[in-house]
Amino acid sequence: MWKIVAILCVLNTGELVCTTHYETIHRTFPKQHVCEEEAGAKFYTMITSFTTWNVPFKTLEVGCELQEG
């Protein structure tokens, strides 16, 4: 199964700090391509929200990783 993962990087007192985030609803997908489609939609939703709320991010990557277990 595949799950969506986001890596968000922000500048914190001049230092780039990156954190990894997973969906709180813990969705999983049986196929990688299905997960990637959902991750693309999640990316645009997050970018729109960050822009609307002036969230000072440097980079955002949203993709999928294979769930262990």
Buried (B, 14 or more C-beta within 10 A) or exposed (E): EBBBBBEBBBEEEEEEEEEEEEBEEEBEBEEBEEBBEBBEEBBEEBBEEBEEEEEEEEEBEBBBBEBEE
